[in-house]
Each structure stands twice: as C-alpha cells, then as structure tokens.
Amino acid sequence: MRDFGAGFGYLVRGQKWVGGHGRWFGFGLLPGLVTLVLYAGALVGLGYGADDLTAWATPFADDWSSPWQGIFRGALTGLVFAFGLFLAVITFTAVTLLVGQPFYESLSEEVDRSEGGEVPESGLPLWRELWISARDSLRILVRVAFYGILLFACGFIPVVGQTVVPAIGFCVSGFFLAEELTAVALQRRGVELKERLRLLRGRRMAALGFGVPLTLAFLVPFVAVFLMPGAVAGATLMVRDLRGETAGDDADEDSRKDGRKNDQEGGNLPSSGGDQGVHHHPH
C-alpha cells in the first residue's frame, strides 16, 4: 500500500504545483473547458434526439398498442442516453488531452524545467504529435472497451458482480487513465505505448494510487476540468521518478564544477593535487 500512497502523492503534488503557478493553471484549464462545452452540446443534442433515434431504430414497434410501445421505446431511449453519458465519461480525458496537446505539453515541459535538469522535447511537428496521441488513445480505448465488456458480463454473477466487479472496474479505469496522463511526458521522451504500459505495470500500485482517485473525481466532468492541469503536472512528476530522473542533477553538477573552478582561481583550493582538506558529501 506504500506504493499506492506514493501514487496518490504525485497527484497531490501536481495539484500543489499548479496551485503555486496560477498562470499555468489557467493555461491548462482552456482545453478542458472547450471539451466540456463540446460534450455538453453533444449530450443536449442526444437528449433532444434520442426519442427520434429510438423510433427510427424500432420500426417494428410502430403498430404496438399503448402502453407497451411507450414503455419499450422509453426504456430504449433511457439506455441510449445512458450509453452516451458512459461514452462521454470514458472518452473525456482522451479527447481533452488530444484537444489540449500543445497546452499540456507546454505545461509538462514547465514542470520538468522547474524540477531542474534536462527538459526533453520530442522534436516532432504538431500534426505528428496529434496523430500519435490520437492513435495511442484509440488503442487504449479499445483495451478499455474489452475490459468493460468482460466486466459487464461478470456483473451478472451474484454478489461478486455487485461488489468485486465494480472495484476491479475502477482499478482498470484508473490504470489506463494514469497511462493517458503520463503519455504527455513520456511521448516527449520518445517512449512508445508498449514501453509506457510496461513501465506502469512495473509500478502498478503507484499507477493505481494516481489513477483511481482521479477516475472517481472524473465521473463529474466539471470537476475533471479543474483537476486536469494538476493531473498533467502530477503525471510528469511521476514520470520523472519512474525513469529515475533526479531533480536538478545536471544543474547541481554544473554548480559544483563552477564552484570548484572559482575556488581554484581564488586560491581557496590548489589547482592540482586533489581536494586537500576539503570533504565533499555525496548527494
């Protein structure tokens, strides 16, 4: 459970990071707001058109007597809207990341920059990055759909289907949500989807600690908009630790070299013969 707590810690650190960098928080809100408006419009349209869609799809029920026709088509209309809402929830993050690719990549770079050391850049044109992001998101969506169908079938198992299966479902969703969010930083580092999944499986509990709380929060899309910038920042911090990128290593090394050079020029250290009388403590 310690690793689960570590994963949740990355999420908290990410929210604190954007809280201390207000400009980047506002910058990161834009893609989520745009996506929320698009999804709200689509769901409103579905709500108005679900009746017509159901009637068009069930011509065989045109001659049914009342109340059976109304009950049947009313139930189907509810299922259509529920399915649309389900798709909205599971695809919101992927679409937001796709819409906000330039925004979140810049935010992720700034997190790397604030932590010190090298700031990886993909060097790819924007259209290529969008294509890779869309392709990988579709692959993840296929995997989520597969697990969703499997868990839906298991949901009919008495007791287990109403207790264990929903918990597993949240874990599956949380793991893949963590993958989608860490993809922003890992794609800049040239890490392919297969390797990204392998990396997260190596720290599965940390990935769950990061992704499961977000999955629960993201059930409310409006909440997801405000958590998304911090989620991207936290995912970048997690990527740095997963890949062993210690904050500020390069900067500290340069600082030590410059300090030693200045000491030699100022006569505080001999120019040759080692560190006489000086003890350096390893970091």
C-alpha positions as CSV (number, residue, x, y, z in Angstrom):
1,M,0.0,0.0,0.0
2,R,3.0,2.3,0.4
3,D,3.3,2.5,-3.4
4,F,-0.4,3.3,-3.7
5,G,0.1,6.2,-1.3
6,A,3.1,7.3,-3.4
7,G,0.9,7.4,-6.5
8,F,-1.6,9.5,-4.7
9,G,1.2,11.7,-3.5
10,Y,2.1,12.5,-7.2
11,L,-1.5,13.6,-7.7
12,V,-1.4,15.9,-4.7
13,R,2.0,17.3,-5.6
14,G,0.7,18.1,-9.1
15,Q,-2.3,20.0,-7.8
16,K,0.0,21.9,-5.4
17,W,2.3,22.7,-8.4
18,V,-0.4,24.3,-10.5
19,G,-1.7,26.0,-7.3
20,G,1.7,27.7,-7.0
21,H,1.8,28.5,-10.7
22,G,-1.5,30.3,-11.3
23,R,-0.8,31.3,-14.8
24,W,-0.2,27.7,-15.8
25,F,-3.3,26.6,-14.0
26,G,-5.4,29.0,-16.1
27,F,-3.5,27.9,-19.2
28,G,-4.3,24.3,-18.5
29,L,-8.0,24.9,-17.9
30,L,-8.7,26.0,-21.5
31,P,-8.7,22.6,-23.2
32,G,-10.9,21.1,-20.6
33,L,-13.4,23.9,-20.8
34,V,-13.5,23.6,-24.6
35,T,-14.1,19.9,-24.4
36,L,-16.7,20.3,-21.7
37,V,-18.7,22.7,-23.9
38,L,-18.4,20.3,-26.9
39,Y,-19.6,17.3,-24.8
40,A,-22.4,19.3,-23.1
41,G,-23.7,20.3,-26.6
42,A,-23.5,16.7,-27.8
43,L,-25.4,15.4,-24.7
44,V,-28.1,18.1,-25.1
45,G,-28.5,17.1,-28.7
46,L,-28.7,13.5,-27.8
47,G,-31.3,14.2,-25.1
48,Y,-33.5,16.0,-27.7
49,G,-32.9,13.5,-30.4
50,A,-32.9,10.2,-28.5
51,D,-36.7,9.7,-29.0
52,D,-36.5,10.1,-32.7
53,L,-33.4,7.9,-32.9
54,T,-35.2,5.1,-30.9
55,A,-38.3,5.4,-33.1
56,W,-36.2,5.2,-36.3
57,A,-34.3,2.1,-35.0
58,T,-37.5,0.3,-33.9
59,P,-40.0,0.5,-36.9
60,F,-41.4,-2.9,-35.8
61,A,-42.9,-1.3,-32.8
62,D,-44.9,1.3,-34.7
63,D,-48.1,-0.8,-34.6
64,W,-47.8,-1.8,-30.9
65,S,-50.7,-0.8,-28.7
66,S,-50.4,1.5,-25.7
67,P,-48.8,1.4,-23.2
68,W,-46.3,-1.2,-24.5
69,Q,-44.9,0.9,-27.3
70,G,-44.2,3.8,-24.9
71,I,-42.7,1.6,-22.2
72,F,-40.5,-0.2,-24.7
73,R,-39.2,2.9,-26.6
74,G,-39.0,4.9,-23.3
75,A,-36.7,2.2,-21.9
76,L,-34.6,2.2,-25.0
77,T,-34.3,6.0,-25.0
78,G,-33.0,5.9,-21.5
79,L,-30.5,3.2,-22.4
80,V,-29.3,5.3,-25.4
81,F,-28.8,8.4,-23.3
82,A,-27.1,6.3,-20.5
83,F,-24.7,4.8,-23.1
84,G,-24.0,8.3,-24.5
85,L,-23.2,9.5,-21.0
86,F,-21.0,6.5,-20.4
87,L,-19.0,7.2,-23.6
88,A,-18.7,10.8,-22.6
89,V,-17.1,9.8,-19.2
90,I,-14.6,7.3,-20.5
91,T,-13.5,9.4,-23.5
92,F,-13.5,12.8,-21.8
93,T,-9.8,12.6,-20.7
94,A,-8.6,11.3,-24.1
95,V,-10.4,13.9,-26.1
96,T,-9.3,16.7,-23.7
97,L,-5.7,15.6,-24.0
98,L,-6.0,15.5,-27.8
99,V,-7.6,18.9,-27.9
100,G,-5.1,20.3,-25.5
101,Q,-1.9,18.6,-26.7
102,P,0.1,21.8,-27.2
103,F,-1.2,23.2,-23.9
104,Y,-0.5,20.2,-21.8
105,E,2.9,19.6,-23.5
106,S,4.0,23.1,-22.6
107,L,2.7,22.7,-19.0
108,S,4.6,19.4,-18.7
109,E,7.8,21.0,-20.1
110,E,7.4,23.8,-17.5
111,V,7.1,21.1,-14.7
112,D,10.3,19.5,-15.9
113,R,12.0,22.9,-16.1
114,S,11.0,23.8,-12.6
115,E,12.4,20.5,-11.3
116,G,15.8,21.2,-12.9
117,G,17.9,19.1,-15.3
118,E,17.1,18.4,-18.9
119,V,13.8,19.3,-20.4
120,P,13.0,16.6,-23.0
121,E,11.4,17.6,-26.3
122,S,10.0,15.3,-28.9
123,G,11.2,17.5,-31.9
124,L,8.2,16.3,-33.9
125,P,5.8,18.6,-35.8
126,L,2.5,19.3,-34.1
127,W,0.5,17.3,-36.7
128,R,2.7,14.2,-36.0
129,E,2.3,14.6,-32.2
130,L,-1.5,14.8,-32.6
131,W,-1.5,11.7,-34.8
132,I,0.5,9.7,-32.3
133,S,-1.7,10.9,-29.5
134,A,-4.9,10.0,-31.3
135,R,-3.6,6.6,-32.4
136,D,-2.5,5.7,-28.9
137,S,-5.7,7.0,-27.3
138,L,-7.7,4.8,-29.7
139,R,-5.6,1.8,-28.8
140,I,-6.2,2.5,-25.1
141,L,-9.9,2.9,-25.7
142,V,-10.1,-0.5,-27.4
143,R,-8.4,-2.1,-24.4
144,V,-10.8,-0.3,-22.0
145,A,-13.8,-1.4,-24.1
146,F,-12.6,-5.0,-24.0
147,Y,-12.2,-5.0,-20.2
148,G,-15.6,-3.1,-20.0
149,I,-17.4,-5.8,-21.9
150,L,-15.7,-8.5,-19.8
151,L,-16.6,-6.8,-16.5
152,F,-20.1,-6.1,-17.7
153,A,-20.6,-9.9,-18.3
154,C,-19.1,-10.6,-14.9
155,G,-21.5,-8.2,-13.3
156,F,-24.3,-10.8,-13.6
157,I,-22.5,-13.1,-11.2
158,P,-24.5,-12.9,-7.9
159,V,-22.8,-10.9,-5.0
160,V,-19.4,-10.8,-6.8
161,G,-20.9,-8.8,-9.7
162,Q,-22.2,-6.2,-7.3
163,T,-19.1,-5.9,-5.1
164,V,-15.8,-7.1,-6.5
165,V,-16.5,-6.3,-10.2
166,P,-17.2,-2.6,-9.7
167,A,-13.9,-2.3,-7.7
168,I,-12.0,-4.0,-10.4
169,G,-13.6,-1.7,-13.0
170,F,-12.4,1.4,-11.1
171,C,-8.9,-0.1,-10.9
172,V,-8.8,-0.9,-14.7
173,S,-10.1,2.6,-15.5
174,G,-7.6,4.2,-13.1
175,F,-4.6,2.3,-14.6
176,F,-5.5,3.4,-18.1
177,L,-6.2,6.9,-17.0
178,A,-2.7,7.1,-15.5
179,E,-1.3,5.8,-18.8
180,E,-3.1,8.5,-20.8
181,L,-1.9,11.3,-18.5
182,T,1.7,10.1,-18.2
183,A,1.7,9.8,-22.0
184,V,2.1,13.6,-22.3
185,A,5.5,13.5,-20.6
186,L,6.6,10.1,-22.0
187,Q,5.7,10.9,-25.6
188,R,8.1,13.9,-25.3
189,R,10.8,11.4,-24.2
190,G,10.2,9.2,-27.2
191,V,8.6,6.3,-25.2
192,E,6.2,4.2,-27.3
193,L,2.9,2.9,-26.0
194,K,4.1,-0.6,-25.4
195,E,7.0,0.6,-23.3
196,R,4.8,3.0,-21.4
197,L,2.5,0.2,-20.4
198,R,5.5,-1.9,-19.3
199,L,6.8,1.0,-17.2
200,L,3.5,1.5,-15.4
201,R,3.0,-2.3,-14.8
202,G,6.3,-2.2,-13.1
203,R,4.8,0.3,-10.6
204,R,1.2,-0.9,-10.8
205,M,0.2,0.2,-7.3
206,A,1.6,3.7,-7.8
207,A,-0.3,3.9,-11.1
208,L,-3.5,2.9,-9.3
209,G,-2.9,5.3,-6.5
210,F,-2.6,8.1,-9.1
211,G,-5.4,7.0,-11.4
212,V,-8.2,5.5,-9.2
213,P,-8.9,8.7,-7.2
214,L,-8.9,10.7,-10.5
215,T,-11.3,8.2,-12.0
216,L,-13.7,8.7,-9.2
217,A,-13.4,12.5,-9.4
218,F,-13.6,12.5,-13.2
219,L,-17.1,10.9,-13.0
220,V,-18.1,14.6,-12.7
221,P,-16.8,16.2,-15.9
222,F,-16.9,19.7,-14.5
223,V,-14.6,18.5,-11.7
224,A,-12.3,16.9,-14.3
225,V,-11.8,20.3,-15.9
226,F,-10.3,21.8,-12.8
227,L,-8.2,18.8,-11.9
228,M,-6.8,18.2,-15.3
229,P,-3.9,20.8,-15.2
230,G,-2.7,19.4,-11.8
231,A,-3.2,15.8,-13.1
232,V,-0.8,16.5,-16.0
233,A,1.7,18.1,-13.7
234,G,1.5,15.2,-11.2
235,A,1.8,12.7,-14.1
236,T,5.0,14.5,-15.2
237,L,6.4,14.3,-11.7
238,M,5.6,10.6,-11.6
239,V,7.3,10.0,-14.9
240,R,10.5,11.7,-13.7
241,D,10.6,9.3,-10.7
242,L,9.6,6.2,-12.7
243,R,12.5,6.9,-15.1
244,G,15.0,7.8,-12.3
245,E,15.3,11.4,-13.4
246,T,16.5,13.0,-10.2
247,A,15.6,16.7,-9.9
248,G,18.4,19.1,-10.6
249,D,21.2,16.5,-11.2
250,D,22.7,18.3,-14.1
251,A,22.3,21.7,-12.6
252,D,23.9,20.6,-9.3
253,E,26.9,19.0,-11.2
254,D,27.5,22.2,-13.2
255,S,27.2,24.2,-9.9
256,R,29.8,22.1,-8.3
257,K,32.2,22.4,-11.2
258,D,31.8,26.2,-11.4
259,G,32.3,26.5,-7.6
260,R,35.4,24.4,-7.7
261,K,36.8,26.5,-10.6
262,N,36.1,29.7,-8.7
263,D,37.8,28.3,-5.6
264,Q,40.9,27.3,-7.6
265,E,41.1,30.8,-9.2
266,G,40.7,32.5,-5.9
267,G,43.3,30.4,-4.2
268,N,40.9,28.5,-1.9
269,L,41.8,25.2,-3.5
270,P,45.0,24.1,-5.2
271,S,44.8,23.8,-8.9
272,S,46.2,20.3,-8.8
273,G,46.8,17.6,-6.2
274,G,43.2,16.7,-5.3
275,D,40.8,18.0,-2.7
276,Q,43.3,18.6,0.1
277,G,41.5,19.4,3.3
278,V,38.1,19.5,1.5
279,H,35.5,16.9,2.0
280,H,32.6,16.6,-0.4
281,H,29.5,14.9,0.8
282,P,27.7,12.7,-1.9
283,H,24.1,13.6,-2.7
